[in-house]
């Protein structure tokens, strides 16, 4: 059985080793009682041999640091991609990179987009809503004024206005601010009709509701003397 440490440099030997892995001398194989000539090593050579044996451990530590750096870079890249995907397509004020939020519209006023659209739209239409001869308006009824593109058959109205009229006749104005669908062009000519609804529900029909027998057709934008006449709906 060989020695457990090198007699020359003092390095720990593996079991069954015939040569020192540090300095390379032969440590087994001599005859019993025969002294093995050992080379003399200076202190500097011994220090170099010890440093040589420590190099693999330092390399292992360096390898671990490099692996940690790669993991950090990968996590950072995934985070940046996720932020980009979450904010893609949003307006600047709605992303996490914006400054102050966009100002909210004033209560009861049009939205900022509508405010920008209205100056480019045509002027409103104005006029009066009157009762036909011999017709009386039911108390508490709600007046609905509707504008459609002239000659349109079906589909949603172009604009609708709800008017809490205390008495008739009454003046009206309907324009781009009353549009049903944002972005739809406010342009003429238009057909205008009205209905005085007793229960205030624009979708219901009740006996005694008043309405225009025929829309006022072909009205150009900017007209100011349109007369809308209400009679008993359905001629009842």
C-alpha positions in Angstrom: 0.0 0.0 0.0 1.5 3.4 -1.0 1.8 6.5 1.0 -1.1 8.9 1.5 0.8 12.0 0.6 3.7 12.9 -1.7 7.1 12.8 0.2 8.4 15.5 -2.1 5.7 18.2 -2.3 3.2 17.1 0.4 0.3 16.8 -2.0 -2.5 14.3 -1.0 -2.3 11.1 -3.1 -5.2 9.1 -4.4 -5.4 5.5 -3.2 -3.2 3.2 -5.3 -1.4 6.1 -7.0 2.1 5.2 -8.4 3.1 8.8 -9.2 2.3 12.1 -7.6 -0.3 14.0 -9.7 1.3 17.3 -8.5 5.0 17.0 -8.9 5.2 13.7 -10.9 7.7 11.7 -8.9 7.3 8.0 -8.5 6.0 7.2 -5.0 5.7 3.4 -5.1 7.7 0.5 -6.6 10.9 0.7 -4.6 12.2 -2.5 -2.9 11.6 -2.7 0.9 14.3 -0.9 2.7 15.5 1.0 -0.4 15.3 4.7 -0.2 13.8 6.5 -3.1 15.9 9.4 -4.3 13.7 12.5 -4.3 14.4 15.6 -6.3 14.8 18.7 -4.2 12.2 21.3 -4.9 12.6 24.9 -4.0 9.8 26.8 -2.1 8.8 28.6 -5.3 8.3 25.2 -7.1 6.2 23.9 -4.2 4.0 27.0 -4.3 3.6 26.7 -8.1 2.6 23.1 -7.7 0.0 24.0 -5.1 -1.4 26.8 -7.2 -1.6 24.4 -10.2 -3.7 22.0 -8.1 -6.1 24.9 -7.2 -6.7 26.0 -10.8 -9.6 23.7 -11.6 -11.6 24.9 -8.6 -11.1 28.6 -9.6 -12.2 27.7 -13.2 -15.3 26.0 -11.7 -16.2 29.2 -9.8 -15.7 31.3 -13.0 -18.0 28.9 -14.9 -20.8 29.3 -12.3 -20.6 33.1 -12.5 -20.8 33.0 -16.3 -23.9 30.8 -16.1 -25.6 33.2 -13.7 -25.0 36.1 -16.1 -26.5 34.2 -19.0 -29.7 33.4 -16.9 -30.0 37.1 -15.9 -29.7 38.3 -19.5 -32.3 35.7 -20.7 -34.8 36.8 -18.0 -34.3 40.5 -18.9 -34.9 39.8 -22.6 -38.2 37.9 -21.8 -39.4 40.8 -19.6 -38.7 43.4 -22.3 -40.5 41.4 -24.9 -43.5 41.0 -22.6 -43.7 44.8 -22.0 -43.5 45.4 -25.8 -46.3 43.0 -26.5 -48.6 44.5 -23.8 -48.1 48.0 -25.0 -48.1 47.4 -28.8 -50.9 49.2 -30.6 -51.9 51.4 -27.7 -51.9 55.2 -27.9 -48.9 56.8 -26.1 -51.1 58.1 -23.2 -52.3 54.5 -22.5 -48.9 52.9 -22.2 -46.6 52.6 -19.2 -44.1 54.8 -20.9 -46.3 57.9 -21.1 -46.3 60.9 -18.9 -49.4 62.5 -17.6 -52.7 60.8 -18.6 -54.9 62.4 -21.2 -57.4 65.0 -19.8 -60.9 63.6 -19.3 -63.7 65.4 -21.1 -65.8 67.8 -19.1 -69.1 66.4 -17.6 -71.8 66.5 -20.2 -69.5 67.7 -23.0 -68.5 65.8 -26.1 -65.5 63.5 -26.1 -62.1 64.9 -27.5 -62.5 62.9 -30.7 -66.0 64.3 -31.3 -64.8 67.8 -30.6 -62.3 67.4 -33.3 -64.8 65.9 -35.7 -67.5 68.5 -35.3 -65.8 71.5 -36.9 -65.3 69.5 -40.1 -69.0 68.4 -40.1 -71.9 70.4 -41.7 -74.0 72.8 -39.7 -77.1 71.7 -37.7 -80.7 71.8 -38.9 -83.1 74.0 -37.0 -86.8 74.6 -37.0 -90.0 74.1 -35.1 -92.2 71.2 -34.0 -95.9 71.9 -34.0 -99.2 70.1 -33.4 -101.7 69.4 -36.3 -105.0 71.2 -36.1 -107.3 69.7 -33.4 -104.6 67.6 -31.8 -103.7 67.9 -28.1 -100.4 66.7 -26.7 -100.6 64.1 -23.8 -99.1 65.4 -20.5 -95.6 64.1 -19.6 -94.8 62.8 -23.0 -91.3 62.8 -24.4 -90.4 64.1 -27.8 -88.0 62.2 -30.0 -86.5 63.9 -33.1 -84.9 61.7 -35.7 -82.7 62.4 -38.8 -82.0 59.9 -41.5 -80.1 60.1 -44.8 -82.6 61.2 -47.4 -84.2 58.2 -49.1 -82.7 55.7 -46.7 -84.6 52.5 -46.2 -84.1 51.0 -42.8 -80.9 50.9 -40.8 -80.0 53.0 -37.8 -80.9 56.7 -37.8 -78.2 59.2 -38.6 -79.0 61.3 -35.5 -81.5 61.3 -32.7 -82.4 64.0 -30.2 -84.6 63.6 -27.0 -86.4 66.8 -26.1 -88.2 67.3 -22.8 -90.8 69.7 -24.3 -93.1 71.4 -21.8 -95.4 72.7 -24.5 -95.8 72.7 -28.2 -94.9 74.3 -30.6 -91.2 74.2 -29.6 -87.9 75.0 -31.4 -85.4 72.3 -32.2 -81.8 71.9 -33.4 -80.2 68.6 -34.5 -76.7 68.2 -35.8 -73.4 66.3 -35.6 -73.4 66.3 -31.7 -76.6 64.1 -31.9 -75.0 61.4 -34.1 -75.9 57.8 -33.3 -72.6 56.3 -34.6 -69.2 58.0 -34.1 -67.3 58.5 -37.3 -70.4 58.5 -39.5 -70.4 61.6 -41.8 -73.0 64.3 -40.9 -74.0 65.4 -44.4 -77.2 66.1 -46.2 -79.8 66.0 -47.5 -81.7 64.4 -44.7 -85.2 63.4 -43.8 -86.6 64.5 -40.4 -89.3 63.0 -38.4 -90.6 63.2 -34.8 -92.7 61.3 -32.3 -94.2 62.4 -29.0 -94.1 59.2 -26.8 -96.3 58.9 -23.7 -94.1 56.4 -21.8 -90.8 57.9 -22.8 -89.6 54.7 -24.4 -88.4 55.2 -27.9 -89.0 51.6 -28.8 -92.6 51.3 -27.6 -95.8 52.3 -29.3 -98.8 53.3 -27.3 -102.3 54.4 -28.3 -102.4 58.2 -28.3 -98.7 58.7 -29.2 -98.2 61.5 -31.7 -95.9 61.3 -34.8 -95.3 62.8 -38.1 -97.4 61.2 -40.8 -94.6 61.7 -43.3 -91.0 62.8 -42.7 -89.8 66.2 -43.9 -87.8 65.1 -46.8 -84.7 66.4 -48.6 -83.6 68.9 -45.9 -80.2 70.5 -46.5 -77.8 71.0 -43.7 -77.9 74.5 -42.3 -81.7 74.9 -42.9 -83.3 77.0 -40.1 -87.1 77.0 -40.9 -88.0 73.3 -41.0 -91.6 72.7 -39.8 -92.3 69.2 -38.3 -96.1 68.6 -37.8 -97.3 66.0 -35.2 -100.6 64.2 -35.6 -102.1 61.1 -34.0 -99.8 58.2 -34.8 -101.4 55.8 -37.4 -104.3 58.2 -38.0 -106.2 57.0 -34.9 
